[in-house]
Amino acid sequence: MLRKIKIFFGRVRTMSFRTMFDIINQIKKELGQPRLVTFVDMVICALTANIGYLDYHVFGFAKVKGAKRKTFMTMNQNLSLVRQVNNPESFKIFDNKVLFFEHFGDFTGRGFLNLENKTAADLKEFCKGKSIVFAKQTQTFGGQGITKEEISESTDFDALYKRLTDNKQYLIEDAIVQHEKMNELYPGSVNTLRMVTLVNGKNEPHFMYALVRMGQKGAKVDNISSGGMYAPVNENGIITHPAFCDKEGICHEIHPTSGTKIPGFEIPYFKEAVELVKKAALVIPDMRYIGWDIAITEKGPILVEGNNFPSYDMVQNYRHRDTDEGIRAKFEEVMGITL
């Protein structure tokens, strides 16, 4: 209990009380639960289970009571699992986009160039016959440090090389052209699947869950931090619920830009995507718990990147659940441990 109290006060020092009370007011509006009741319950959850106010809201704990709360995977349990099965020495492979391409080139389905050890002439050769490439900083996330570079006969490759290297955009990638069906969701961004795998002690890869992310309203990326939306995808590749947007705090049954109905939408090549991530999960033996970002092209699924700290919260969003239970039991069953 002393450790939990220390963690609780550590969180108090870094928490935003304004955000917390905004959430309390939202719960009051949604469910009619008195603000004081919500506040006290949040404090109890933080002290007894190390569940913060953000997870309290995402998990729908204003409606989930008693033993059902213990079925949810918490931030601390997710972190504990990462520490048990992922080797920090191998994090660099997933944190550095160039290293990721070098290790997973057979799964990425597109060419790349590392400008750290290349010249402007190499850049020109790579871009030959292409109208668009993407330049990325090697260790950023959330769509940051990425530019779309248009290539033409008048492109000054010496100037382009200098600009990109000065900005540390060392990774140059072929553009991903997504499947026309995925364009129906939203054509302005590559709408990726987040697919999570877990390899057990018998070296058996398990597909745990999938979400699909999509941009909206002119956004060029599908990242949640940039205003994108996400929705759960079942084992058959069907979107089961409306897409939720964190920044808006609302769900969309109909995509606000494309007009496509989201629940019931079928992701093409989904079974092939499951097989792809299960194979990729075995490439780095000491990285057994990975969140993969997958794009769907006309030729099939390809890897975009991998994440060594898979999220635990989005898949447990109460807006997307049909029961009052979380995902903890599924992870414990695969690993044969208690989280």
Legacy VTK file of the C-alpha trace (Angstrom):
# vtk DataFile Version 3.0
C-alpha trace
ASCII
DATASET POLYDATA
POINTS 339 float
0.000 0.000 0.000
2.891 2.378 0.788
4.176 1.971 -2.772
0.725 2.726 -4.180
0.498 5.861 -2.048
3.894 7.027 -3.344
2.763 6.427 -6.930
-0.483 8.266 -6.216
1.240 11.404 -4.919
3.746 11.195 -7.763
0.838 11.406 -10.177
-0.754 14.228 -8.193
2.368 16.330 -8.790
2.099 15.909 -12.560
-1.671 15.807 -13.080
-3.819 18.505 -14.634
-6.641 19.317 -12.235
-8.379 21.271 -14.982
-8.444 18.185 -17.220
-9.573 16.037 -14.315
-12.516 18.260 -13.482
-13.392 18.613 -17.176
-13.679 14.821 -17.239
-15.753 14.814 -14.040
-18.132 17.337 -15.625
-18.336 15.253 -18.787
-19.227 12.144 -16.770
-21.896 14.172 -14.970
-23.309 15.217 -18.333
-23.174 11.727 -19.861
-24.361 9.625 -16.933
-25.746 11.995 -14.331
-23.329 10.701 -11.700
-22.755 13.367 -9.012
-19.398 15.122 -9.311
-18.355 14.373 -5.741
-19.105 10.671 -6.194
-16.954 10.599 -9.336
-14.103 12.475 -7.651
-14.031 10.169 -4.639
-14.230 7.090 -6.850
-11.333 8.378 -8.966
-9.195 8.829 -5.851
-10.045 5.316 -4.644
-9.137 3.847 -8.052
-5.844 5.726 -8.048
-4.943 4.535 -4.537
-6.062 0.907 -4.853
-5.317 0.103 -8.505
-3.056 2.935 -9.760
-5.688 3.918 -12.313
-5.553 7.603 -13.209
-8.454 9.846 -14.105
-7.824 9.563 -17.849
-8.049 5.762 -17.778
-10.996 5.981 -15.375
-12.878 7.832 -18.088
-11.671 5.773 -21.064
-12.482 2.510 -19.288
-15.940 3.777 -18.339
-15.418 3.097 -14.647
-18.350 5.356 -13.786
-20.428 2.414 -15.047
-18.086 -0.517 -14.359
-18.107 -1.507 -10.698
-16.641 -4.086 -8.330
-14.657 -7.093 -9.513
-15.204 -6.233 -13.191
-12.669 -3.424 -12.787
-9.949 -5.990 -12.157
-10.439 -7.368 -15.678
-8.851 -4.250 -17.173
-5.194 -4.009 -18.088
-3.801 -0.906 -16.387
-0.910 1.329 -17.354
1.306 -0.284 -14.717
0.415 -3.813 -15.823
1.102 -2.916 -19.446
4.456 -1.441 -18.477
5.242 -4.525 -16.397
4.532 -6.788 -19.373
6.796 -4.705 -21.601
9.588 -4.978 -19.037
9.154 -8.737 -18.765
9.207 -9.612 -22.462
10.912 -6.750 -24.335
14.673 -6.222 -24.102
15.596 -2.507 -23.760
18.743 -3.190 -25.796
16.519 -3.842 -28.814
14.286 -0.791 -28.378
16.531 1.148 -30.764
15.375 -1.043 -33.656
11.833 0.256 -33.193
12.734 3.774 -32.059
14.918 4.434 -35.105
13.016 4.321 -38.404
16.133 3.526 -40.444
17.044 0.564 -38.233
13.459 -0.629 -38.479
13.660 -0.683 -42.285
16.983 -2.502 -42.159
15.536 -5.276 -39.964
12.040 -5.505 -41.465
12.698 -4.685 -45.117
11.017 -7.906 -46.255
7.744 -6.714 -44.718
7.675 -3.005 -45.612
6.811 -3.349 -49.295
8.620 -0.180 -50.360
12.101 1.180 -50.992
14.032 3.455 -48.672
17.255 5.428 -48.569
19.351 6.450 -45.547
20.826 9.894 -46.229
23.212 9.614 -43.278
25.596 7.628 -45.467
24.504 8.754 -48.941
25.053 11.733 -51.251
22.857 14.099 -53.260
23.627 11.940 -56.293
22.276 8.886 -54.430
19.129 10.838 -53.574
18.659 11.755 -57.222
19.067 8.130 -58.272
16.565 6.947 -55.657
13.990 9.478 -56.846
14.360 8.609 -60.527
10.954 7.924 -62.068
9.072 8.994 -58.930
6.777 11.961 -58.455
6.550 11.795 -54.658
8.723 10.546 -51.796
8.435 11.030 -48.055
11.247 12.347 -45.863
11.255 11.499 -42.155
13.283 12.228 -39.088
14.451 8.918 -37.740
13.313 9.158 -34.115
10.033 11.045 -33.976
6.436 9.901 -33.494
2.889 11.128 -33.955
3.492 12.201 -37.550
6.106 14.791 -36.587
9.198 15.447 -38.698
7.607 14.122 -41.903
7.374 15.969 -45.208
5.945 15.006 -48.569
8.476 15.838 -51.281
7.279 16.342 -54.846
9.828 15.342 -57.479
10.030 16.775 -60.993
12.541 17.384 -63.771
13.356 20.765 -62.224
14.118 19.405 -58.732
17.445 20.718 -57.401
18.722 17.610 -55.634
21.721 19.366 -54.105
19.394 21.874 -52.423
16.903 19.151 -51.466
19.675 17.016 -49.970
20.977 19.947 -47.914
17.518 20.883 -46.615
16.679 17.339 -45.615
20.003 16.577 -43.935
20.026 19.940 -42.154
16.599 18.998 -40.776
17.827 15.500 -39.868
15.281 13.947 -42.225
17.590 11.116 -43.096
15.000 8.502 -44.024
13.589 8.748 -47.542
10.722 6.380 -48.366
8.663 5.497 -51.377
5.124 6.791 -51.055
2.501 4.324 -49.818
-0.467 4.060 -52.145
-3.269 2.574 -50.099
-5.990 0.268 -51.317
-8.882 2.046 -53.002
-11.231 0.518 -50.442
-9.278 2.219 -47.630
-9.639 5.518 -49.504
-13.374 5.157 -48.994
-12.826 5.643 -45.267
-10.787 8.799 -45.825
-8.651 9.546 -48.906
-6.500 12.280 -47.338
-4.277 10.000 -45.246
-2.975 6.462 -45.201
-5.452 4.858 -42.793
-3.399 2.340 -40.845
-4.236 -0.650 -38.714
-2.710 -0.882 -35.245
-2.245 -4.623 -34.716
-0.750 -5.997 -31.510
1.144 -9.275 -31.191
2.433 -11.135 -28.147
4.879 -14.048 -28.328
4.559 -16.524 -25.459
7.236 -18.622 -23.780
6.838 -21.354 -26.421
7.818 -18.871 -29.156
4.255 -18.849 -30.477
3.066 -15.494 -31.867
-0.467 -14.481 -30.916
-2.525 -11.770 -32.582
-4.171 -9.866 -29.722
-6.332 -7.130 -31.240
-6.648 -4.581 -34.037
-7.790 -0.991 -34.366
-8.049 1.101 -37.509
-7.053 4.759 -37.521
-8.192 7.371 -40.008
-7.630 11.031 -40.642
-10.375 13.587 -41.119
-11.124 17.166 -42.174
-8.095 17.720 -44.410
-5.498 16.070 -42.158
-2.653 14.346 -44.012
-2.018 11.791 -41.242
-4.201 9.414 -39.241
-2.439 9.952 -35.899
-4.714 10.307 -32.885
-2.566 13.179 -31.580
-3.216 15.053 -34.833
-6.995 14.789 -34.612
-7.409 11.357 -36.171
-10.027 8.801 -35.133
-9.898 5.118 -34.258
-12.307 2.201 -34.220
-12.063 -1.482 -33.243
-11.727 -4.212 -35.862
-12.858 -7.771 -35.144
-11.114 -11.036 -36.074
-12.841 -10.999 -39.477
-11.601 -7.527 -40.387
-14.939 -5.783 -39.785
-15.132 -2.417 -37.996
-17.570 -3.038 -35.161
-18.242 0.427 -33.672
-18.213 4.133 -34.575
-14.809 5.826 -34.659
-13.789 7.831 -31.611
-11.847 11.101 -31.806
-9.904 11.972 -28.653
-9.596 15.658 -29.483
-13.333 16.052 -30.064
-14.392 13.578 -27.400
-17.111 12.182 -29.666
-17.828 9.133 -31.815
-18.558 9.214 -35.543
-20.780 6.558 -37.094
-20.508 8.364 -40.426
-17.088 9.718 -41.368
-17.429 13.524 -41.250
-15.343 14.041 -44.393
-15.868 11.009 -46.647
-19.445 10.255 -45.624
-18.637 6.543 -45.336
-20.486 4.521 -42.727
-17.822 3.231 -40.332
-19.443 0.296 -38.434
-19.655 -2.673 -40.791
-16.803 -1.468 -43.015
-14.634 -4.414 -44.123
-10.856 -4.020 -44.163
-9.348 -5.681 -47.269
-6.538 -8.238 -46.867
-7.163 -8.443 -43.119
-6.323 -12.141 -42.741
-3.119 -11.529 -44.675
-2.329 -8.657 -42.310
-2.720 -10.963 -39.309
-0.301 -13.457 -40.853
2.129 -10.652 -41.678
2.353 -9.351 -38.118
2.645 -12.852 -36.673
5.663 -13.473 -38.921
7.149 -10.070 -38.107
6.701 -10.806 -34.389
9.400 -13.497 -34.623
12.072 -11.380 -36.334
13.513 -9.917 -33.103
13.310 -12.767 -30.544
13.782 -10.571 -27.470
10.971 -8.183 -28.477
7.831 -10.199 -27.835
5.139 -7.536 -27.300
4.788 -5.167 -30.249
2.199 -2.816 -31.711
2.459 -2.826 -35.511
1.213 -0.118 -37.862
-0.025 -1.719 -41.085
-1.039 -0.089 -44.364
-3.266 -1.898 -46.856
-2.220 -1.553 -50.505
-3.729 -3.009 -53.671
-1.149 -5.806 -53.423
-1.741 -6.540 -49.759
-0.651 -5.408 -46.282
2.740 -3.818 -45.549
4.509 -2.739 -42.360
4.755 0.978 -41.691
6.469 0.779 -38.301
6.545 -1.069 -34.987
6.084 0.192 -31.438
7.764 -1.365 -28.407
5.209 0.124 -25.981
1.820 -0.984 -27.339
-1.124 0.970 -26.036
-3.520 -0.661 -23.591
-6.177 2.050 -23.301
-7.724 2.487 -26.746
-8.703 -1.172 -27.037
-10.507 -0.881 -23.681
-12.459 2.279 -24.547
-15.955 1.896 -23.081
-17.471 3.411 -26.214
-16.257 0.386 -28.165
-17.051 -2.420 -25.754
-20.107 -4.645 -25.650
-19.288 -5.931 -22.141
-18.020 -4.530 -18.843
-14.752 -6.458 -19.088
-11.268 -5.468 -20.187
-8.457 -7.343 -21.956
-6.348 -8.476 -19.005
-7.529 -12.113 -19.043
-6.621 -12.571 -22.709
-3.055 -11.423 -22.105
-2.692 -13.562 -18.993
-3.952 -16.620 -20.866
-1.398 -16.193 -23.667
1.505 -15.626 -21.276
0.408 -18.052 -18.555
1.046 -15.414 -15.875
-0.879 -13.062 -13.621
-0.346 -9.408 -14.456
LINES 1 340
339 0 1 2 3 4 5 6 7 8 9 10 11 12 13 14 15 16 17 18 19 20 21 22 23 24 25 26 27 28 29 30 31 32 33 34 35 36 37 38 39 40 41 42 43 44 45 46 47 48 49 50 51 52 53 54 55 56 57 58 59 60 61 62 63 64 65 66 67 68 69 70 71 72 73 74 75 76 77 78 79 80 81 82 83 84 85 86 87 88 89 90 91 92 93 94 95 96 97 98 99 100 101 102 103 104 105 106 107 108 109 110 111 112 113 114 115 116 117 118 119 120 121 122 123 124 125 126 127 128 129 130 131 132 133 134 135 136 137 138 139 140 141 142 143 144 145 146 147 148 149 150 151 152 153 154 155 156 157 158 159 160 161 162 163 164 165 166 167 168 169 170 171 172 173 174 175 176 177 178 179 180 181 182 183 184 185 186 187 188 189 190 191 192 193 194 195 196 197 198 199 200 201 202 203 204 205 206 207 208 209 210 211 212 213 214 215 216 217 218 219 220 221 222 223 224 225 226 227 228 229 230 231 232 233 234 235 236 237 238 239 240 241 242 243 244 245 246 247 248 249 250 251 252 253 254 255 256 257 258 259 260 261 262 263 264 265 266 267 268 269 270 271 272 273 274 275 276 277 278 279 280 281 282 283 284 285 286 287 288 289 290 291 292 293 294 295 296 297 298 299 300 301 302 303 304 305 306 307 308 309 310 311 312 313 314 315 316 317 318 319 320 321 322 323 324 325 326 327 328 329 330 331 332 333 334 335 336 337 338
